[in-house]
Amino acid sequence: MTRTATDPRTRRPSGSGIVPVLAFAGIVVAVMQTLLVPVIKDLPELLSTSPGNATWVMTSTLLAGAVSTPIMGRLGDLFGKRRMLITSLAVMVVGSLIAGFTSDLLVMIVGRALQGFAMGAIPLGIGLMRDGLPREKLPSAMALMSSSIGVGGGLALPLAALVAQHADWHALFFGSAGLGVLSILLTLLFVPESPMRAEGTFDVWGALGLSAGLVLFLLPITKGSDWGWTSGTTLGLFGAAAVVLFLWGVMELRVKAPLVDLRTTARPAVLFTNLASIMVGVAFYAVSLVLPQLLQLPTSTGYGLGQSMVVAGLCVAPLGLTMMFTAPVYARISAKYGPKVTLILGMLIIAIGYGAGLGLMSAAWQTVVIAVVLGAGIGLAYSSLPALIVGAVPASETGAANGLNTLMRSIGTSVSSAVIGMVLANTANNVNGVAIPTMHGFRVSFMIAAGAVAVGLVFALFLPRQRRATAPQLRANSEEDAALERAYEVLGGFRGRVVDAEGGPVSRAKVTLIDPRGRQAGATLSAADGSYALAVPARGAYVLAAKATGHGPLASSATHAGDDRPVDVDLALPAENAGVPA
C-alpha cells in the first residue's frame, strides 16, 4: 500500500456525497440481475428461439458477474478503485445499449454478459468507503453498500414489470443505460480516488484460471436442470471445475502477487465469513423465486393469489426497501455487540421469516409480511459481511477480498436458483402441457432456505470474537491509519519510521507500545513507507518494541511529556538473528 498523505485530518473527506453515490451505483448494477425477470417467460418468443437457448440471456449475466467481482476488486487495489468502478459502469452502459438495439439471441447474450460485468462495482464501492470515510461513518455506509445487492434486485422487480407492461421490452435496457451514465457522472463529481494501492502486478494467469474454473463450476449449476444432473455433460463440467480450481489454487500459492491471497482467505475470520455468505445468498434468492410465482398464479389453482405482474412486484419490493433501511440499525447493533453477533441475529430473523412463511401464503398482505421480515434479516446479515472481511484483511487487499465475498454470495444465489428451480419443477402439476408450481413445492423451497440459514449459523458461530466497533483498536480503514488518527486525537504520541539495517523502509512491522508498568498500551503496523504512529494514554517513559518477518526484533525506550506534540522515534530493525539491543 502507498500513502499519499500522512495527516488523516486533511486526507479524509466528510463522506456526505460518497455514501449515497456509491450506494446508488451498487443498486444500479444489482438491477441487472433481475432486470428481465418480468419478461423471462416471454424471452423465447421475443428472441425467436427455444426456451433452453433463452436461458442463456440470464446465465450470461450471472457468469460475467461472478468472474468480474474478484478480478475488478484486485484491479482496483492495484490501479485505483474509483477508476475501476467507472470502468465497470461504462462496460455496463455499453452492454445495455447493445442489448437495447437487438432482438438477436447471440448479440443479446453478449450485451447481457457486459451488463453482468458491472457486479464488480459493489466490492469496489466497499473498498472506496473503507479508504475514504471517517471511522464513525464507516459501519452504516458499508452496510448500505453491501445491502445494495438485495435493494437493487428487490426494487427492479416492480419497476421492470411496470415498464414491461406499458412499453417495448427494449426500454428496460435503455433505462439501465441511463442509470449507468448518471452513476458515472455522480461518481466523477462526488467520489475521490482512493490513495491506497496494493504492491505487485496483476496476476493474468490467476485471473484466467479463476475465470475458467468459475465458468466450469457455475455453468452446470445454472443449466443442470436442462441437461440433467446426472448427465455426462453436467458431471464432466463439475469434474473439470474441480481440477482447474485445484491447479489454480496451487499456482496462486506460488505466485508472489496472486489475484487472490489464499493464505489470507484461509484465515478463520475470512473463511467462515465467506462460507456463511454462500448460505445467506441461498436464503436471499429463494424468496425472490417463490413469492412472485405464488402471487401471479391464478386463484383457480386453489392457492394462487391471482395478482398482476406489477402488483406481485410491489408485494416483493419491501424485501429490498427493508434491507436499505436496515443499514443504520445494523450500525447501532454492531457498534454495541460487533458484526459477528449482528450476522447471527440476521440469520435467526431469516429463519423465523421462512418458518412463519410456511403458514403465511394465503393472502397478498401475508407475502408483504414475509418480505419485510426476511428483508430485515437479510439486511442485517448482508450488512455484517463487509465489516467482518474488512476487519480481517489489510487495507491493500480490501477490493479483492470483498470481491471474493461478493462472489460467494453469487455462488449462493446460483445454487439457490438451481435447487429451488429443480424442486419447483419436480413438484409441479402438469395442466394442459403447462407445469404449474404447487404449494408443496413452495413450502419445500422455504424449508431448504431455512436449512441453508441453519448451516450458515454454524459457520457464523465459528467466527473469531471481534472487538466492538467502538473499541479504539478497530481497523476502520487500516491499522496504520487508525493509529495515525488516534495519535492526533488523543495526544501527540510517538511517530516515525521502521527501517532495516540499510535504512530501507519495513512495511507491516508490528510496533507495540509498552507502558511504565510493563503493560501493552497500543499496537499498530507500519505502512508501506515504514511510517507508524501510536497514541500515548499519559506522560511517562515507554518502550517501543518492533518486529517483522525477516528481521530481528528491536526494543527502544522513549519518553513522552504528555502534551500534544508527537515524539519522533525511528526504529531500525537489525538483521535476522542479530539479537535485541539493550
DAZI-V181998 format. One line per field, one symbol per residue. ss: DSSP state (A for helix, B for strand, O for the rest). phi: phi as a letter, one per 30 degrees, with the letter a starting at -180 (. if undefined). A space follows every 10 residues. Layout:
ss: ???
phi: ???
This chain:
ss: OOOOOOOAAA AOOOOOOAAA AAAAAAAAAA AAAAOOAAAA AAAAAAOOOO AAAAOAAAAA AAAAAAAAAA AAAAAAAAAO AAAAAAAAAA AAAAAAAAAA OOOOAAAAAA AAAAAAAAAA AAAAAAAAAA AAOOAAAAAA AAAAAAAAAA AAAAAAAAAA AAAAAAOOOO AAAAAAAAAA AAAAAAAAAA OOOOOOOOOO OOOAAAAAAA AAAAAAAAAA AAAAAAAOOO OAAAAAAAAA AAAAAAAAAA AAAAOOOOOO OAAAAOOAAA AAAAAAAAAA AAAAAAAAAA AAAAAAOOAA AOOOOOOOAA AAAAAAAAAA AAAAAAAAAA AAAAAAAOAA AAAAAAAAAA AAAAAAAOOO OOOAAAAAAA AAAAAAAAAA AAAAAAAAAA OOOOAAAAAA AAAAAAAAAA AAAAAAAAAA AAAAAAOOBB BOOBBBOOAA AAAAAAAAAA AAAAAAAAAA AOOOOOOOOO OOOOOOOOAA AAAAAAAAAO OOOBBBBBBO OOOOBOOOOB BBBBOOOOOB BBBBBOOOOO BBBBOOOOOB BBBBBBBOOO BOOBBBBBBB OOOOOOBBOO BBOOBOOOOO OO
phi: .cccbccddc dcddidcddd dddddddddd eddcecedcd dceeddchbd eddddddddd dddddddddd ddddddddck dddddddddd dddddddddd cbbdeddddd ddddddeded dddddddddd dccdedcded dddddddded ddddddeddd dddddcaddd dedddddddd dddddddddc cdddddbddj bddddddddd dddddddddd ddcddddjdc dddddddddd dddddddddd dddcddbddb dddddddedd dddddddddd dddddddddd dedddcdddd djbdcicddd ddddddeeed ddddddedde eddddccjdd dddddedddd ddddddddcc bcadddddde dddddddddd dddddddddd dcbdedcedd dddddddddd ddddddeddd ddddddcdcc chicdcecde dddddddddd dddddddddd dddddcdddc ddddddcadd dddddddddc bdicblbcbc dcjddcdhdd ccccdecicd claacddddi dbabdcdadk cbcccbaadi bddbbbdabc dicccdcdbd ccdddeidjc dd
